[in-house]
Amino acid sequence: MNEVLSRGVNANKLVNDTYNWPRQISKIIKGYNDTWQKTIKMSPLKAEKDWIDGVENQIPQRLGASANARNQDGMTVLSKGDQVRIRLNHDKKGGVSWTRGPFVIEESFIEKLSNGNLIPSYQLQDIDSQMTMRGRYGSDQVLKYIPSETKLKMAPLYIVSYLIKPLWRTIDGEKHKYWVVRWLGYKDATYEAHNQLMEDVPKVVQRFELLRNVKWNTVNHTVTFLPAQRKPHLVEEQNA
């Protein structure tokens, strides 16, 4: 290649009577690429174009062959209404990651190639926003989503509205510290153990004891506290 360019530079010097070849190098290269070459029986530009056209013509065939191979391996063509996850970029370890939340197939398309191969693609919808995703997704870009049949059972959430008063209660013949508790969203108050409330809502208990000067007598099992100066206010919501 260097020899060819050297001949081109020398020829340019003879024609233009100048040796300023850097300004003429692009024209020299273009002239070479447009010239018929004996070794390849065509110009380099023609060879490049034929090669690109040949590869483009092979792409549908390769895709079709790949799709047929997957179908023979048992690949299921997805249908409208199926839920899928979308493939994300490959992670650093070379694996494939997928979206956590599923999308729904809004439309399913099957393209039949000239050789009879079928290529599926899908138009997706975001379940949360109900918006149609842009473009179509191929079979290698989606993964069928199968929701778990095991549903988590959430425990009911109880929030302390305010403490009414402290008291002693006899449980199995023994005295224990208790509180009368009003719950947010519930009409009836309940008795709750002091130790349990100190684990769940310690700040609520400590605030009451401080403001109302609560005194627990562990000998006589009595409790004293100051009366409320005003209607009990809603304390900060805490789990009990």
N, C-alpha and C positions, 0 to 999 in steps of 0.2 A: 504493500500500500504506500509506503514511504517513497518507493521508486516511482510509482505512478504520479504521486503529487509532485515529485521533483521534476518529472517531465512536463507536468502541467505548468509549473512555475517558470521553467525555462521557455516554454512555448509562449507564455503570457509576456515574457520579457521581449521576445522577438516581435510579437504583434504590437504591443503597446509602447515599446521602446522605454520601458521603465522596470526597475527591479523592486518596486514597492509592492511586493507580493502579499503582505498582511492585509492590505485593503482589497486585494483581488482573490483571496483564498476561498471565500464563499462561492464566488462565481466558478472558480476552478473545480471545486468539489461538486457543484451542481452540474457542471458540464460533464464530469466523469460519470455521475449517477444517471445522466440521461443518455449516455453513449452505449451502443450495443457492444457487449463483451463476448469474445470468442469462447471463453471457458464455460460460461453459463448460457450461451446462445440467446441472450436477451440483455437488456439494460438492468443495472442494479435496482432502479426504481420499479421496473416491471416485475422483477423477481420478488421484491418486498410486497407489492400489491397482491400478487398471486398467492403468496404465502399467507397473508392476512385473510384474504377471501376464503382460502381453503380452510383455515382454522375456524372462521365464523360459520362456515357451512357445516362443520363437524360438531359444533356446540349443541344444536338441537338433538342430533343423533346420540351424542354422549349423554345428554340429560335424559333422553328417552330410555336409553339402555340402562342407565342408573336407576330410573324410576321402575322399569320393568323388573330389574333385579331385586329391588326392595319389595315389590309386590309379590314376587315369587317367594320371598322370604317371609311373607305373612304381614306386610305392612298394611295397616287399615287406613283406607281413605276416609277422612273425617267428613262429617255431615253438618248441615246448618243446625245451629242450636247447641252443638258440642262446645264444651268449655276447654280452653287450652291455655298453656303458659307460653310466653314468648322467649326465645333464646336471646341471651345477652352476650356481651363480648366474652371471649375466652379469658379465663383468669390466668394469673401468673404461672400456675402449675400446669397449664396446658389443658385443664378441664373445661367443661361447658357449664355455665350457670343459667338459670331460668328465673323469670319473674315469679314472685311469691303469689301475688293475686292473679286469679284466672281472668281470661277474656273469653267472649263468646263468639262463635263463628256466625257472622251475619249472612254471608253468602259463600257458597262453595263453587269453584270453577274447575272444569276439566278441559284442558287444551289437548287436542289430538294432533300429533305431528304427522308429517307426510309419510313417515314410515310406520304409522299406526300406533306408536307409543303414546301413552297418556301421561300428562303432567298436571297434577293437582295444584291449586293455589287457593288461598282463602282471604276473604275480607273480614276483618275483625271489628268487634265493638267493645269499648271499655264498659264493663258492667257497672262501675260506680257512677260515671258521668253520662252513660248512655250515648257517648259520642263515637262515631265511626272512625277507626284508625285510618291514617293515610296509607295508600298503597296496598299491595297484596303480599301475603306471606306464603313462602313455599313450605313443602312438607318438612324440610330440614330446619325450618325456623320456628316450628311450633311443636309442642308436646302436649298430648291429651291429658287433661286434668281430671283426676279421679278423686272426688272429695271423700274425706274420711267418714266412715259410718259411725265412728265413736264421737258422740257429742259431749262436750265438757259440761258438767253440771255445776253451775255457779252457785255458791252459797249466798243466801240472802244477806244484803248489806244493812246493818243497823247503825244508825248515827245518833249519838247522844245529843239531845236538845238541851237539857240542863239537869242538874242534880237538885232534887227536892230537899232531902234531909238525910243525915247519917243515923244509924241505929244499930243496936245489937239484936241478933237473931239466934235462937237456939236450934242447932242442927245436930241430931243424934246425941242429944244430951249435953252438947257443948255450945258455948257462946262464941259467936263469930261476928266480926265487923261487916256491916252491910250498908247499902245505900238504896234510897228510893230514886229511881231514874225515870226521867221522861224522855221518850224517844222521838226523833224527828219523823213526822208522818204517821205516828200512832197515837191513839187517844188514851189508852191505858198505860199507867206507870207500872214498873216491875221492880222487884228486889234483885240487886246485883251484889255479889261478893266484893268487898273492899280490895282484896288481893288481885282479883281479876281486873277490876277497873284500873288499878295501879299499873298493870301490865299494858292495858289497851289505851287508856286515856289518862296518863299520870298528871298531865298539866291541868286537866279539868278538875281532878280531885284536889290537887295541891292549891289551886286557885280558890276553891270553895273553902278549904280548911284555913287558908290564910285570911281571906276577907271576912269569914264568919267566926273566926277564932274557935275552931273545933277542938274540943278536949275529950279524948278517949280515956275513960277510967277502966283500966284492965282488972282492978280489984273488985269493984262493985258492979262492973259491967254497965256503966252508965255513960252517956255522952252529952255534952253541953255544947251549944253554939249560939251565936248571936242571931236574933231574928233578921229577916230580910228587910232592908230599908225601902225597897221598891220591888215591883214585880220582877221575878227572875228573868234575866235576859238570856237570849240564845247564846250559848257558848260556841266557840269555834268547833266546826264539825269535825268529829273524830270517830274512828271506827271503834266499836265496842265488841 
